[in-house]
Amino acid sequence: MQLITYISSNVQISQKSIENTIELLNEDCTVPFIARYRKEKTGNLDEVEIGQIVQLKEQFETLEKRKKAILKAIDEQGSLTDELKAKIERTDNLTALEDLYLPFKKKRKTKAETARKNGLEPLAKIIMSQRNDDIEYVASKYVKNEVESVDKALEGARHIIAEWINERTDIRNMVRRELERYSTIATKVVKTKKDEVDAQKYKDYFDWSENLRRIPSHRMLAILRAEKEGFIRVKIEIDDTNVLDKIDRKLIKSNNESGAEIQLAIDDSYKRLLLPSLTTEAMNLAKAKADESAITVFAKNLQQLLLGSPLGEKRILAIDPGFRTGCKVVCLNEQGDLLENETIFPHPPQNKAREASYMLEHLVKKHQIEAISIGNGTASRETERLVRNISFSTPIEIFVVNEAGASIYSASKIARDEFPNHDVTVRGAISIGRRLADPLAELVKIDAKSIGVGQYQHDVDQSSLKQSLDTVVEHCVNKVGVNVNTASASLLSYVSGIGQKLAENIVNYRNENGAFDNRTAIKKVPRLGGKAFEQSAGFLRIKNGNNPLDNSAVHPERYSLVKQMAKDAGKNVNDLIGNSGVLKQIKLQQYVTDSFGLPTLQDIIKELEKPGLDPRSKAKAFSFNEHIKTIDDVKTGMVLPGIVNNITNFGCFVDIGVKESGLVHVSNLSNTFVKDINDHVSLQQQVQVKVLEVDLARKRIQLSMNF
């Protein structure tokens, strides 16, 4: 099978687009670069479609590699026939491929192998022919050496037949279909663990049964976690009688002694070989499906969080709240550099609220602070009230920021390298402030699993999760663009064509030689060659540089085209930028060539209208209900302001200003059918919710947005 055929059979994309995309990928072009700057060649494919091609290309290469290994192994055994070789080469599925290889796999010592060594394979073939009515007489001829009796001879022959049945592709596929359609996943509590405190969160699964095909991702992962922690036992169940009847009809053709022996072999093969193997396979497939669903939700959440509203280049005072150890306060300039740090103790046990207010008022005035960012952890509400009661001399916007992962960042090598002379508490407060200014730039420094916007992120396949989340981060970074003169190495590493080493080289070069004046100067960075420049330049921004196009998504390879447009319009490039009247009059068709067409030209015009425009909306201030401090204050029927802080397949969680986030179940999200929760809510969205139920014992709050 050819690569293009394999991909086109799995996606609705033209073969020409697939061919051209693969050609670009083989030239080491990145997905963001291809999607943005090679639209004509791909047929205007977006990043998702190109990502599908990348994934299928990798699957095909894995399949082909496995085929070669299998063909070589079977050939070395002297068992490779032309027919088998053709079958293997035609196979486009890894499971089917492994089924073909199963009879030739090197096996550990099995009952069937022992029977063969005892010379019982001819007896097994006689039984399978089903033409002999006196099979015990035939079996008596094989009683010798290790085979001590007729019963032992027949038992050995059945072991061989059981293995043949297990290796039949048609039978394995039939059992697979039955498992896929009708199997259930059943759980039972481990009685000795039933009363443990940690077991109570899984009590819904102490005696549970559900169709495996229909089980939601979050429930599957919860069950597997409960099993891993030793609180429940899990098994796959199916109507064995129905499956065995279907195997019988395939294999038993005679109502004689041979047929009876085959019946026994079928039962043995099913219980000892087929069922254990294929239920494990079914469970693995269900787990993979659950993983995929959970990773998709996590990826959507992460994208929304990374593209969250930035406040922009403002002077920010950030507070990491606390009680006993005090509140860590930092002042940051427009670029996020640390100006000053202090610790205040407004809350118990010190209760120095007046001194704390004076200090905050002084710092705001001293550093010309424009906004205050407060972490949403311990003592957040108390700190927010303190700040809002201060009469600052200038208008100050106050924000409560999700601090999930700030402690991870503060203890990381990245944080130590950035602030070697400050402890983890100061670094954590800096992260809280920078998150308000630019969530994307700060959150890329933290392991995405620690940001707190997924479910069961430690239970899903870690390789798949990392690949998916890295793709999301890469997409977000390149969608927004990066200021090459202020970006951290962490942020630069996700720019198309850059990577970690080149990112470090860029930062080192910038520190030694000062800011870049133009994009061309980036080529001076050690080891940043022509290919890396081609892939990255359009996503790197230079503000107030020599060339206004350097602060746009117009790629340097198209600068001459923009100059020609300006010349034809009787203007210079500066006159074109932001001049909608002139830009609308440009006849794009006259600039179409063999190498680029209208999609590229239309992108250029959009950029010239608003160069360097941040696609993210601006951050908006928010206040919780000041009377709600703990879950004890939350009462049924209340309507409260909140912020969506996590999204799952079964609903979304909303922070209403107490320690416990409330759940808006999917059924309470809208008065219309909810196909995709992300169509109705987004992370960090400010919402109004109604309290449906408060369970103080389990610390759960049920909310509704449909009221």
Disulfide bonds with the S-S distance in Angstrom:
none
